[in-house]
Amino acid sequence: MTKYCDANSHREAMPADAPRDETLIQGKTAMKRFTTLVFLGLALILPAVTPAGPAEYQGVVNHIYDSATIRMAYRGGQIHVRLAGVQPPYSDDAQQTLSRLLLGKTVRVEAIRWEKGYLIGRVFADGRPVCESLADARGKSREKTT
């Protein structure tokens, strides 16, 4: 029968010279060592197994969803990209401007993060940030209307 050393219980305290179950102590020590080794192994293996992906992507834009979202071909697949740094008005004019600037062109995307299946990144076309090109296009369209 196992005796407990607990000041709050009414069980009998274990004397200091009582024999201890060495197999139980060895088993706990072995389990601690095993757990530590598993965590260390995972810490070393997971970065190699989990693909972080490249910091930059380059591909041809083949679809414009709205004035802030595009789809581009990349290595035989498709990537949906949300343009970072763009606070667009969600209008047909803004979408047409983005289509004129990007559709069918090769773009470079500097990845910021992945979120809900979309790559959030800074998009560059012809070496220039798309957010600047959109701002210029909006300024020119405002000049025409005034």
Backbone torsions as a table, in degrees:
resi	resn	phi	psi	omega
1	MET	NA	135.1	-178.7
2	THR	-84.0	136.7	177.6
3	LYS	-108.3	145.3	-176.0
4	TYR	-110.9	145.1	174.0
5	CYS	-103.2	90.2	-177.4
6	ASP	-139.8	116.9	-175.7
7	ALA	-66.6	-24.2	-176.9
8	ASN	-87.6	-11.6	-178.5
9	SER	-96.0	167.8	179.8
10	HIS	-100.3	16.7	178.5
11	ARG	-82.2	160.8	-178.4
12	GLU	-73.6	134.5	178.7
13	ALA	-71.9	145.1	-179.4
14	MET	-80.4	128.6	178.9
15	PRO	-66.1	151.8	-177.6
16	ALA	-63.7	-30.7	-177.2
17	ASP	-93.3	10.5	-180.0
18	ALA	-71.2	144.3	179.9
19	PRO	-68.0	142.1	-179.4
20	ARG	-104.0	150.8	179.3
21	ASP	-79.9	98.3	-175.4
22	GLU	-64.9	-33.0	179.7
23	THR	-65.9	-36.1	177.8
24	LEU	-65.8	-43.0	179.4
25	ILE	-65.0	-44.8	178.9
26	GLN	-63.4	-38.2	178.9
27	GLY	-63.6	-42.0	178.2
28	LYS	-65.5	-41.2	178.9
29	THR	-64.6	-42.3	178.9
30	ALA	-64.3	-38.8	179.3
31	MET	-66.0	-39.9	177.5
32	LYS	-62.7	-43.7	179.0
33	ARG	-63.5	-43.6	179.9
34	PHE	-61.6	-46.8	-179.9
35	THR	-61.1	-42.7	178.3
36	THR	-62.1	-44.4	179.4
37	LEU	-64.2	-39.2	178.8
38	VAL	-63.0	-46.8	179.6
39	PHE	-64.4	-39.9	176.9
40	LEU	-64.8	-41.0	178.4
41	GLY	-62.5	-43.9	178.1
42	LEU	-64.1	-38.7	179.4
43	ALA	-63.8	-31.3	179.3
44	LEU	-84.2	-34.0	-175.1
45	ILE	-84.3	-42.7	-173.3
46	LEU	-56.4	-42.5	178.0
47	PRO	-60.4	-30.9	179.4
48	ALA	-77.0	-32.0	-177.0
49	VAL	-84.0	-39.9	-177.6
50	THR	-80.5	114.2	-178.9
51	PRO	-74.8	123.6	177.4
52	ALA	-79.8	-23.6	-178.5
53	GLY	83.6	162.6	-179.8
54	PRO	-72.8	158.7	177.6
55	ALA	-79.9	-19.2	179.1
56	GLU	-132.6	144.6	176.7
57	TYR	-125.5	144.5	177.3
58	GLN	-133.7	131.0	-179.3
59	GLY	-166.9	176.9	-178.6
60	VAL	-97.7	129.7	178.9
61	VAL	-74.1	124.5	-178.7
62	ASN	-120.7	-1.4	176.8
63	HIS	-159.2	140.7	174.8
64	ILE	-114.2	115.8	-179.2
65	TYR	-79.6	-50.9	177.7
66	ASP	-151.5	-164.7	-174.8
67	SER	-81.3	10.5	177.0
68	ALA	-140.6	2.5	-175.8
69	THR	-133.9	130.0	178.8
70	ILE	-128.5	166.2	171.4
71	ARG	-124.5	135.4	178.8
72	MET	-132.6	150.3	176.6
73	ALA	-78.3	134.2	-179.8
74	TYR	-148.0	115.4	176.5
75	ARG	49.3	48.9	177.0
76	GLY	80.3	1.1	178.4
77	GLY	-126.5	-165.9	-179.6
78	GLN	-126.6	143.2	174.8
79	ILE	-125.7	132.1	174.4
80	HIS	-93.2	128.0	-174.2
81	VAL	-122.6	128.9	170.6
82	ARG	-97.7	128.6	-177.5
83	LEU	-74.3	120.9	176.5
84	ALA	-81.7	148.1	177.4
85	GLY	80.6	7.9	-179.7
86	VAL	-116.5	122.4	174.0
87	GLN	-112.5	78.7	-170.9
88	PRO	-82.1	152.8	164.3
89	PRO	-77.2	130.7	-179.1
90	TYR	-81.8	84.9	-178.7
91	SER	-135.2	166.6	178.2
92	ASP	-65.2	-35.6	179.5
93	ASP	-61.9	-44.3	-179.6
94	ALA	-65.9	-39.0	178.2
95	GLN	-66.7	-40.5	177.5
96	GLN	-64.8	-38.8	177.8
97	THR	-62.4	-45.1	179.2
98	LEU	-64.3	-38.4	177.5
99	SER	-62.3	-44.6	179.6
100	ARG	-62.9	-37.0	-177.8
101	LEU	-76.6	-35.4	-167.8
102	LEU	-119.4	-30.0	-170.9
103	LEU	-58.5	124.2	179.9
104	GLY	82.4	-2.0	-179.3
105	LYS	-98.4	154.8	174.5
106	THR	-82.6	128.6	-179.9
107	VAL	-123.6	159.9	174.8
108	ARG	-117.3	133.9	-179.3
109	VAL	-119.2	121.6	171.9
110	GLU	-87.9	113.4	-174.8
111	ALA	-69.6	135.5	172.2
112	ILE	-104.1	-52.2	177.4
113	ARG	-167.3	166.7	172.8
114	TRP	-102.7	136.3	-179.7
115	GLU	-146.9	119.1	177.2
116	LYS	51.9	42.7	177.7
117	GLY	83.0	0.3	179.1
118	TYR	-111.9	142.2	171.5
119	LEU	-87.7	122.8	174.7
120	ILE	-95.2	122.8	-177.0
121	GLY	-162.7	168.0	176.0
122	ARG	-86.9	125.3	-175.4
123	VAL	-104.0	134.4	179.6
124	PHE	-123.2	132.9	174.6
125	ALA	-126.7	132.4	-177.5
126	ASP	55.6	35.1	177.8
127	GLY	76.1	4.2	-176.2
128	ARG	-119.6	140.1	178.1
129	PRO	-61.8	134.3	-178.6
130	VAL	-64.0	-32.9	-179.6
131	CYS	-62.2	-35.3	175.8
132	GLU	-68.6	-42.1	179.2
133	SER	-62.8	-39.2	177.7
134	LEU	-66.0	-41.2	179.2
135	ALA	-63.6	-42.5	177.4
136	ASP	-62.3	-43.0	-179.5
137	ALA	-64.3	-39.2	178.0
138	ARG	-65.4	-39.7	178.8
139	GLY	-64.0	-40.6	178.6
140	LYS	-67.2	-37.6	-179.4
141	SER	-70.3	-32.0	177.1
142	ARG	-69.4	-36.3	179.2
143	GLU	-65.0	-37.5	-179.7
144	LYS	-67.4	-35.0	-176.8
145	THR	-81.0	-17.8	-179.1
146	THR	-96.5	NA	NA
